Every structure is written in C-alpha cells, then in structure tokens.
Amino acid sequence: MYVQFISSPIGMIKIAANDDYITSVCFAENRVNVKQITNSLTEKTAEQLSAYFEGTLEKFSLELMPTGTAFQKYVWHHLNDIVYARTTSYIEVAKLTGSEKSARAVGTAIGKNPFLIVVPCHRVIRSDGQLGGYAAGVWRKKWLLEHEQKFEKATCRMRT
C-alpha cells in the first residue's frame, strides 16, 4: 500500500494506491503519523490535483480501482461525464440509472465516492439549486464549484 499526502487550498488530501491503481483520494482532517510511501501512481495523482487547483486541469486521467456495489460504481462512472464547472442534479443522475425515483439511492452512492475531486461528485446538486451534501463538508463543495467557475470564466475570456 502506498500513501501520499498533499496540501491543498481546502485541506490536506490523502492519496492511497496499490501497485496498479489509485484506491482512494480523500481529505485527511487529522493526519495521523502515517509514513508516506509513494509510487508513480500517487505522484501522478498529486501532480494532477496540483494542476486542478492551479486551474490548468479540467479532467483527471488516472487508473482508479473503486470498491463498492455495482450500483455505486455505475453512479461514480457517470459522474465523470459532468462537464467541468457545470452542475447536474441528483434526479438527473438517477435518470441515468433508469429510475428518477432512485435519486435518494444516487445521493447515498455519491456520498460514498472514494475519489473526491477526481470523480467530481461535488458537481451534483439538489434540483432546487441548493448544494446538498458533500462527504468532505458543504463548504468544500462550494469552494470547488466556485473554483471551477472562476477558471472556466477566465478560459472563456481568453478564447474571445
């Protein structure tokens, strides 16, 4: 098992991997005395996260190994289709599962996403426009959305 910690504008991030895949990306509220043992996968993830926070990366390209139910994996897979700096609702994601009525189950699956930021669950909001929940705190969700919108607007201004 490999572990790497990186500092970000919204807290310490812990990246975990095995020899072949990233196994989780999460916030480490209290960094316990865990010795960092990095590999090329954790280092690549750290580089991509740094680029994301600098506003130069919109989509991650990493080898991920999610552990969860088939339904959770299905939901997490579809989160990657949400365009940078855009949001969608829990109901819209539920429609992808074939049932608008599964919005609550979708919310539960999203809450168990093991790859925060990398698999952009922060881009899913309530249908009334409210942010809804976020496993790492709603304040981080708000920050991430504002961060993406700020860089997307800057990119649009540069293109014109």
C-alpha positions in Angstrom: 0.0 0.0 0.0 1.2 3.4 -1.0 0.2 6.7 0.7 0.9 10.3 -0.3 -0.3 13.5 1.4 -0.6 16.8 -0.4 -1.6 20.2 0.9 -4.4 21.9 -1.0 -6.3 25.2 -0.6 -9.1 23.3 1.2 -7.1 20.9 3.4 -4.8 18.0 3.4 -5.5 15.3 0.8 -4.6 11.7 1.2 -3.9 9.6 -1.9 -3.8 5.8 -1.5 -2.7 3.3 -4.1 -1.6 -0.3 -4.6 0.9 -1.4 -7.3 -1.6 -0.9 -10.1 -4.4 1.5 -9.2 -5.3 4.5 -7.1 -7.6 3.1 -4.4 -8.8 6.4 -2.8 -8.5 10.2 -2.7 -9.9 11.8 0.4 -9.4 14.6 2.8 -7.3 13.8 5.8 -8.7 16.0 8.6 -6.2 14.8 11.1 -3.1 13.4 9.5 -2.1 10.6 11.8 1.6 9.6 11.9 1.3 7.7 8.7 4.6 7.3 6.9 4.4 8.4 3.2 5.4 5.7 0.8 4.8 6.9 -2.6 4.8 5.3 -6.1 4.4 6.6 -9.6 0.6 6.5 -9.3 0.4 8.6 -6.1 2.8 11.0 -7.6 0.8 11.3 -10.9 -2.3 11.9 -8.9 -0.6 14.6 -6.8 0.6 16.3 -10.0 -2.9 16.2 -11.5 -4.5 17.5 -8.3 -2.0 20.3 -8.2 -2.8 21.2 -11.8 -6.5 21.1 -10.9 -6.0 23.6 -8.1 -3.9 25.8 -10.3 -6.8 25.9 -12.8 -4.9 24.1 -15.6 -6.6 20.7 -15.4 -10.3 20.0 -16.0 -10.4 16.2 -16.3 -8.4 13.7 -14.5 -6.7 10.8 -16.2 -5.9 8.2 -13.6 -6.1 4.4 -13.1 -8.8 4.0 -10.4 -9.9 1.0 -8.5 -13.2 1.7 -6.9 -14.6 -0.6 -4.3 -18.3 -0.6 -3.9 -21.5 -2.1 -5.1 -22.4 -2.4 -8.8 -24.9 0.4 -8.4 -22.3 2.7 -6.7 -19.7 2.0 -9.4 -22.4 2.7 -12.1 -23.2 6.1 -10.4 -19.5 7.0 -10.0 -18.8 6.2 -13.6 -21.4 8.6 -14.8 -20.1 11.4 -12.5 -17.1 11.6 -14.9 -19.5 12.8 -17.6 -20.3 16.0 -15.8 -18.6 18.8 -17.6 -16.0 20.9 -15.7 -17.6 24.0 -14.0 -21.1 22.7 -14.6 -23.6 21.0 -12.3 -26.3 18.5 -12.5 -29.0 17.3 -10.1 -29.3 14.1 -8.2 -32.5 13.4 -10.2 -30.7 13.8 -13.5 -28.0 11.3 -12.3 -30.9 9.0 -11.1 -32.4 9.1 -14.6 -29.2 7.5 -15.9 -29.9 4.5 -13.7 -33.3 4.1 -15.3 -35.4 5.5 -12.5 -35.9 9.1 -11.4 -37.2 7.7 -8.1 -33.7 6.4 -7.2 -32.4 9.9 -6.5 -32.1 9.1 -2.8 -30.0 6.0 -3.6 -27.9 8.0 -6.0 -27.2 10.5 -3.2 -26.1 7.7 -0.9 -23.9 6.3 -3.6 -22.4 9.7 -4.3 -21.7 10.1 -0.6 -19.6 7.0 -0.7 -17.4 8.2 -3.6 -13.8 7.1 -2.7 -12.2 9.6 -5.2 -13.2 13.0 -4.0 -12.4 15.8 -6.6 -11.1 13.2 -9.1 -14.6 11.7 -9.6 -16.5 15.0 -9.5 -19.3 14.3 -7.1 -19.1 17.9 -6.0 -20.8 18.8 -9.3 -24.1 17.2 -8.2 -26.6 19.5 -6.5 -30.2 19.4 -5.5 -32.8 20.1 -8.2 -33.8 23.3 -6.4 -30.3 24.7 -6.9 -29.1 24.1 -3.3 -25.8 22.5 -2.8 -27.0 19.4 -0.9 -24.5 17.4 1.0 -20.8 16.6 0.5 -18.8 13.9 2.4 -16.0 16.4 3.0 -18.2 19.3 4.0 -20.5 21.5 2.1 -18.0 24.4 2.4 -15.6 22.4 0.3 -18.2 21.6 -2.3 -19.0 25.3 -2.6 -15.3 26.2 -2.8 -14.7 23.6 -5.6 -17.7 24.8 -7.6 -16.6 28.4 -7.3 -13.0 27.4 -8.1 -14.1 25.7 -11.4 -16.4 28.5 -12.4 -13.6 31.1 -11.8 -11.2 29.3 -14.1 -13.8 28.4 -16.7 -14.7 32.1 -17.0 -11.1 33.0 -17.3 -10.6 30.5 -20.1 -13.7 31.8 -21.9 -12.4 35.4 -21.7 -9.0 34.3 -23.1 -10.6 32.5 -26.0 -12.6 35.5 -27.2 
